[in-house]
Amino acid sequence: MSGACRPAPTREEPDAHHVQPAPRPAAARGMTVGDPVAARAAGPAAPGPATAEDRRLVAALRAGDERAFTTLVARLHPAMLRLARGFVPSHAVAEEVVQEAWLGVLRGLDRFEGRSSLRAWVLRITVNRAKTRGERERRTVPFSALAEREADANEPAVEVDRFLGPDHRWAGHWAVAPRPFRGPEQALEDRETMGLVMRVVDGLTPAQRTVITLRDLEGWDAVEVCDLLGISEGNQRVLLHRARSKVRAALERHLGED
């Protein structure tokens, strides 16, 4: 599609796109006040070559180790479900997509070569299954068109009442400036605060939720997200900015109450 990042096929899974690995998770690039969920990427591995643990786990899965499969499901199921939900019309269909993705993972284990992390490989399979299922369920436009529609929507990233009106001497300046957080890194470690972040992310529009999940929760970079979702860099940037702004606003309200 015009303006979209160029996809490249992979040999590891028939319906997964291969992209160049990113060596650094989002957390390593530094969390800012405008990037409130980036610290979550410190846990999940960003796209990159498979780790020694990945290879051990894949070997166990190939050997039919049920405990290894249970461990992998517990580790990845929430992220898979969150991503799938961005493409399909209901939670129930998203659960079906995740089950289909797990089947694809098990059938494709022999083709896993370790050029990406196991987590990234599984999530790529999930997204591609979800894209196909979403287009079939909705019988409408693909995700790339949905993302473009959301990015083009006249939606302010910040509530307009936070700025001074056109008749004011300082029109367009902050009426209520953003509040500084009390140590965002420490605050985000709090279970209650992270629960709030995840609720806000889950309540975002499908395209915004998918982009912020991949960028800030999973640590993927912009090129990788564009390649996987088939969207332009500009639309990816707009969607991410709006999603981060909503999460930040919720965090500001929450932390401001303390």
N, C-alpha and C positions, 0 to 999 in steps of 0.2 A: 504494500500500500504506500501511497505517496507520503513521504515525510516520516515513515516508520523506520525504526532501527532495523538493520538487515538481519534476518534470522539465518541460522546455519544448522544443518541437520546433524544428528548424532547417531552413532552406531550402537550406542548402549541400550536404547529403547526405541522402538519404531515410532512412537508418538511423542517423544520428548525432544525439545530443541536443545542443542549443545551451544553453550556460550563460553567465552574465555573465562577462566576462574578469576575471582577477586581475592587477593591475598589477605585483605583486612576486613574484619567485621565493622559494622557501623560504630560500635562503641570505641574501636581503636581510632576512629577519625575524630572522636571527641563529641560529647553531647552538649548541645546548646540549649538555651531557654526555648528557642523556637523549634527544637527537635526533641520533644519531651519523652519519646518512647525509644530513642535510639539505644539507651542503655540495655534494653531487653536483648539486643543482639549479642551481648557478651556471653549469653548462655548458648543459644543455637549457633552452629557453625555457619558462617557465610559461605557462598559458593567458593570452592577451591578444591585442590586435589584431596582424594580420600585420605583420612588419617589411618594410623595403625589400628585404632579401635574400630574404624569403619571396616577395614579389611578382615579383622577378626570376626566381626559381627556377620559380614557377608559369608565368610567361610562357614560359620555356624548355621546360617540360614540355608546354605546350599546342602549342608549335611542333614537338614531336617530337624534342627534343634528348636523345639516348640518354645522353650524358655526364651531363646534369643528373639523369636518372632513376637512374643508377648512383650518383651522389653521394648522392641522397636515400635510396636503399636502404642504402648503407653507414652512413649517419648514424642511421637509424631502426630498422633491422631488429632489433638486439638488444633494444631496448625493446619493440617490437611483439611479439616472441617471448615475452619475459618476461611481458607482460600476458596474451597468449593462453593461455599455459600455466596460468594461474590458473583457466581456465574449462573446459578440456578434459582428457581422461584421459591423454594421452600427448604426448611431444615431437613425434612424427610428425604427429599431428592438429594440434598447434599450428602446425607449419610450413605445413600446408595452409591453416589459417585465415589466416596471414599472407599467403600467396599470394592468397587470396580478397580480403583487405583491399586489397592492391596493385591488384587489378583494379578494386575499388570506387573507389580513389583516382583511377586513370586515367580511369574513366568519369565521375567526378564533378568533374573539374577545372574544367569550364565553370561549375559551380555554386559554386565557391569564391569567396567575396566578401571574405575578409580580415577578418571580424569576430573571428576567433580566429587564433592563430598556425598556420602550416602544420603544425608538429609536433603541436600539440594536436588539430587537425582529423584528421590521419592516425590518431592514437592513439584518438580517439573512434570512428572507423570500425572500427578493429581490435577494440576492446572490444565493440562491438555485434555484429560478425560472430562473435566468440568466444562471446558469451553465447548467441546463437542456435544455434551449432554445439554448444556444451557441453550445452545442454538436449536437443538431438536425440541426441547420442552417449550421454548417460547415461540418457535417458528418465526423468528424475527431476525433482527440484525445481529452480527457477531459482537463479541466483547469489545473489539477495537472501535466499532461504531458507537457502542454504548459509552465508552470512555470519552470519545470525542464529543458526544452530546453533553455529557456531564461537565467536561472542561469548558465547553462553549456557553454553558448556562450562566446567566447573570446572577451569580451567587457571591455575595461578599465573603471574604475570608474572615473578616472581623465584623462584629455587629456595628452597624452604622451609627448607633447612638453613642459609641465610644469616641466619636470625633465631633468637633465643633461644627455647627451648621454653616450654610453659605452666607448668612447675614453677619456672622461673627467676624471680628477683626482678624482672628487667626483661623479662618475657615480651613477645615481639613486637618487641623492639628488635633492631638489627643485631647479629649475632654476628660477622659478617665484613663490615665496612663497604665500600662501593664504593671502589675505588682511583682517585685523581685521575689523569687522563690527562696525558701529557707533550705539551701543546700539541696538542689534537685537530685543529685546522685544518691544522697542518703534518703531523701523522701521517697524516691522511686523504689527503694528496697522495702519499704513498708508494704505489707500485704494488702492493707486496706486501700492504699493509694494505687497500687498496681491493679487491684480489682476494679477500681474506678476507670483506669486507663483502658483496660480490656473491654469494659462495658461501653465506653465511648467508641472505641474502635469497632465493636460489633454493631453499633447503631449507625455507623456511617453509611453513605450510599455504596452500592456494590463496587464501583470502580475505585472510589477513595479507599474503601476498606482493603481491597486487594493490593493496591499500590503501597499503602502505608505498612501493611503486613509484610510484604516482601522487602521494602526498603528499611524499615526501622525495627521490625520484630525479627526478621530473618537476616538482615545485614547485607542484602544484595545491593549492587550499585545500579545507577540509572540505565546504563547500556544493557545490563542483564535483564532488568525488568522490561524495558522496551522490547527486547528480543523475544522474551517469553510471552508477553501479552499482545505483541503486534501493534503497539501504540507508538505515537510520535514522542520525541523527547520533550517537546513543548507541552503536550497534554499530560505526560507523566509528571512534569514539574508542577503544573497547575493543580492536578489532583492531589499530589503530595502536600503542597502548600496548604490547600484547604483542609485536608485531613489533619495535618499537624496543628493548624490554627484552632480547630475544634477541640483537639485533645488538650492543647495548651490552655484554652479558655476554661475547660472543665477543671484542669489542675489548678489554675489560678484561683478559681472560686473555692475549690476544696482546701488548698493550702492557705488561702487567705482567712479561712475560718479558724485556723489553729491559733 
